[in-house]
Amino acid sequence: MYDDVTLPTRRPRWRRLITVVAAVALSLGAALAVAHPAKADNYLGFREYVNGASNLCLDDQYSQQYDGAEVQQWGCNGTDAQAWNYDFTTGALALPGLAGQPNYCLDGGANQPGTRVQLWSCNGTADQAWEYVNSQLVSEQSGLCLDNPSGQSNWGNRMQLWYCNGNSAQQWYVYAQ
């Protein structure tokens, strides 16, 4: 009656241990590769930031970079005036410098509700640190959001800081250029 039964052979314990260690090492390596993709630097790359209310892009007015330059919304056109680069280390949202000039960053200035945002030479201050949370750009200095006043859809409307409320005027969708 028991003559037909074949018992499975057991692997030696050291083989099972090596198999388990190898599986854990492979899993850990794959998790690290996903959590920390290899990057040449800390930048996201050039992106357009499109407002949820107007469907227009965050733009450097007249494509002239200087301290105090106005930041507006404009029809998305793929120019350098809309080629924002997010730095994961500092939180800066910067435009590439023109003709060897330094980069210019989105700057919250006075950090009060209603303050118009502007460009300023990137300097690493908290006024230029932004966090992208739930499709909103939040000033790390003030906790206020980058806002399209009244959700206007006209080209040239200047952007401001305002209390975060999650409406479409504060939604910014990011697209590769």
C-alpha positions in Angstrom: 0.0 0.0 0.0 2.8 2.5 0.8 5.2 1.2 -1.8 3.8 3.6 -4.5 4.4 6.7 -2.5 7.4 8.8 -3.5 8.5 11.3 -0.9 9.9 14.6 -2.2 13.6 15.0 -1.8 14.7 17.9 0.3 17.3 20.3 -0.7 20.1 20.8 1.6 19.6 23.8 3.9 22.4 25.9 2.5 20.8 25.8 -1.0 17.5 27.0 0.4 19.3 29.8 2.3 21.2 30.9 -0.9 17.9 30.9 -2.8 16.2 33.1 -0.2 19.1 35.5 0.1 19.3 35.9 -3.7 15.6 36.5 -4.0 15.7 39.2 -1.3 18.8 40.8 -2.9 17.0 41.0 -6.3 13.9 42.4 -4.8 15.8 45.0 -2.9 17.8 46.0 -5.9 14.6 46.3 -8.0 12.9 48.5 -5.4 15.9 50.8 -5.1 16.0 51.2 -8.9 12.4 52.2 -9.0 12.5 54.5 -6.0 15.7 56.3 -7.1 16.0 56.5 -10.9 19.4 57.3 -12.2 19.7 61.0 -13.0 22.5 63.1 -14.3 21.5 65.9 -12.0 18.7 67.1 -9.7 16.5 68.6 -12.5 13.2 67.4 -13.9 14.0 68.7 -17.3 12.3 71.4 -19.3 8.5 71.4 -18.9 5.5 73.5 -19.6 3.2 74.3 -16.7 -0.4 74.6 -18.0 -3.1 76.2 -15.8 -6.2 74.1 -15.2 -8.6 77.0 -15.5 -7.3 78.7 -18.6 -5.3 75.9 -20.4 -2.5 78.5 -20.9 1.2 78.2 -20.0 3.2 79.8 -17.3 5.3 82.3 -19.2 8.1 84.9 -18.9 6.5 88.1 -20.3 8.3 89.3 -23.5 10.9 86.5 -23.0 13.2 88.9 -21.3 14.8 87.6 -18.2 15.8 90.2 -15.6 15.2 90.7 -11.9 11.5 91.7 -11.5 10.3 90.4 -14.9 6.6 89.7 -14.9 5.3 86.1 -15.0 2.0 85.7 -16.9 0.0 83.0 -18.7 0.2 82.8 -22.5 -0.6 80.4 -25.2 1.7 77.4 -25.1 4.3 77.7 -27.8 7.3 75.7 -26.7 9.7 78.7 -26.4 12.3 79.2 -23.7 9.9 81.6 -22.0 7.9 78.6 -21.0 10.7 76.0 -20.5 10.6 75.7 -16.7 13.1 73.4 -15.0 12.3 72.1 -11.5 15.2 71.5 -9.2 14.4 68.7 -6.7 17.2 69.9 -4.3 16.2 73.5 -3.8 12.6 73.5 -5.0 13.4 76.2 -7.5 11.4 76.6 -10.7 13.9 78.1 -13.2 14.0 79.3 -16.8 17.3 78.6 -18.6 19.6 81.6 -18.9 19.6 83.4 -22.2 22.9 83.8 -24.1 25.1 82.8 -21.2 23.1 84.7 -18.5 22.3 83.1 -15.2 19.1 81.2 -14.7 16.0 83.1 -13.5 13.7 81.6 -10.9 10.0 82.0 -10.1 10.0 84.2 -7.0 7.2 84.8 -4.5 8.6 88.2 -3.4 6.7 89.6 -0.5 4.9 86.2 0.1 1.5 87.9 0.9 -1.8 86.9 -0.7 -2.2 88.9 -3.9 1.5 89.3 -4.4 2.4 89.1 -8.1 5.1 86.5 -8.7 8.1 87.5 -10.7 11.4 86.3 -12.1 14.6 86.9 -10.1 18.1 85.6 -10.4 18.2 82.2 -8.8 19.7 82.6 -5.4 18.5 79.6 -3.3 16.3 81.7 -1.0 13.0 80.4 0.4 11.2 82.9 -1.8 12.2 80.7 -4.8 11.4 77.3 -3.2 8.2 75.6 -4.5 6.6 72.3 -3.8 4.4 70.5 -6.3 1.5 69.1 -4.3 -1.8 67.7 -5.8 -1.1 69.6 -9.0 -0.6 72.9 -7.1 2.7 74.9 -6.9 3.0 75.8 -3.2 5.5 78.4 -2.0 7.6 76.8 0.7 8.1 80.3 2.3 4.5 81.3 2.7 2.4 78.2 2.1 0.5 80.1 -0.6 -0.3 78.8 -4.0 0.6 80.0 -7.5 -2.7 81.3 -8.7 -4.3 82.6 -11.9 -6.5 85.4 -10.5 -10.2 84.7 -10.8 -9.3 81.8 -13.2 -9.1 84.2 -16.1 -8.5 82.9 -19.5 -7.0 86.0 -21.2 -3.5 85.9 -22.5 -1.1 88.1 -20.5 -2.9 87.7 -17.1 -0.2 88.0 -14.4 0.1 85.2 -11.8 -0.1 85.8 -8.1 0.2 84.1 -4.7 -3.1 83.2 -3.0 -4.5 81.0 -0.3 -4.5 77.4 -1.5 -8.1 76.3 -2.2 -7.6 73.5 -4.8 -9.7 75.2 -7.5 -8.7 75.0 -11.2 -7.1 78.4 -11.1 -4.4 76.9 -8.9 -4.0 73.6 -10.8 -0.8 73.4 -12.9 -0.3 70.4 -15.2 3.2 69.6 -16.2 4.1 68.5 -19.8 7.4 67.8 -21.3 8.6 70.2 -24.0 
